[in-house]
């Protein structure tokens, strides 16, 4: 079951539960302030997204805001009046396959994707179906998904709703009718799938892709929101080194691979985490695990294998590489880095910091947005993880971290900061015993700009 707290249009707060084959909407007794149809449909643009933090009555994007914090400022539902919530309406879906979407609520209309990449629009106050769209994904393609034929959500922009389909298309729908405005195929690999939600930044639809367990070379793409024309694409792993590299980032990444990795695809798919910082004009995304999982088979047990299991920052206008941080160098445990990337301004050690927060599979990561410098908060391993096999794995991780360099790169160019000692210290900190109260242990280190060096 997938549950997400969403805001209904107007002053009320709603709990939307997408479970099995039904959408259930619970509304507060306060009611909806703005009925569907009284506002241009899916009227979302850059100015409105910049104000999304204060637009309490709507949920305009997958993570609600560019920062992806998913926080509702509404206060009218409390522990005192929650008992007054009741079933307002429900809608049966077309399938009992997996449902993982976060619906959008825009000016009284709910837009939600379902399994098989179908999209539906409802009047959020009454549950009246407004339209339904089926991209008609061939059902025999279901075997190409590692984790069912789910879809995590849609995006809205300038009167259109955007959805990535399980068979690798990006489709723009008229938000009023549900009819396709345009459709593009985002790749030609036979095992390409899309399950993630798009985001729209400066009139471009940012979309990732899936299929990392099936020989895929990962990438993230941006398409013109009005025409569907490809604006830029950034690959997460290098291709065949006998051919020209797409950019300097791929040339740099190729030095961290060995063997004939490109014949296996490489992995590094981009199936969930995408955030945007309008102040820095950076798009951040998380890359998945390498393919094959076994590092000795994938790359002869050599190198960090960039940019798998990494957080990467790109220029939003051009898609050019700005910096990266590899959360798990040489990953071979499915420790991907596709968990949500939440942007925030925090005070750390008395200093204001712009940070990215991610609950990575290997701990909790807190990273500086402008430069990729980092600090970590890590949860201690439970006692059941203290056996000889785990101890050997930890020792190998600490040894590998000491022998290799995790990187953080400045927006000014391909400058590189090494943090091998701090990375090794962090892995060793994972061995700290848990406190009786389960408190978080803390290991922090900032990368000083003076330690940067250029990479040509």
Secondary structure, 3 states (H helix, E strand, C coil): CEEEEEECCCCCEEEEEEECCEEEEEECCCCCCCCCCCCCCCCCCHHHHHCHHHCCCCECCCCCCCCCCCCCCCCCCCCCCHHHCEEEEEEECCCCCCCCCCCEEECCEEEEECHHHCEEEEECCCCCEEEEECCCCCHHHHHHCCCCCCCCCCEEECCEEEEECCCCEEEEEECCCCCEEEEEECCCCCCCECCCCCEEECCEEEECCECHHHCCECEEEEEECCCCCEEEEEECCCCCCCCCCCCHHHHHHHCCCCCCHHHHCEECCCCCCEEEECCCCEEEEECCCEECCCHHHHHCCCCCCCCCCEEEEEECCCCCEEEEEECCCCCCCCCCCCCCCEEEEEEECCEEEEEEEECCCCCEEEEECCCCCEEEEECCCCHHHCCHHHHHHHHHHHHHHHHCCCEECCCCCCEEEECHHHHHHHHHHCCCCCCCCCCCEEEECCCCHHHCEECC
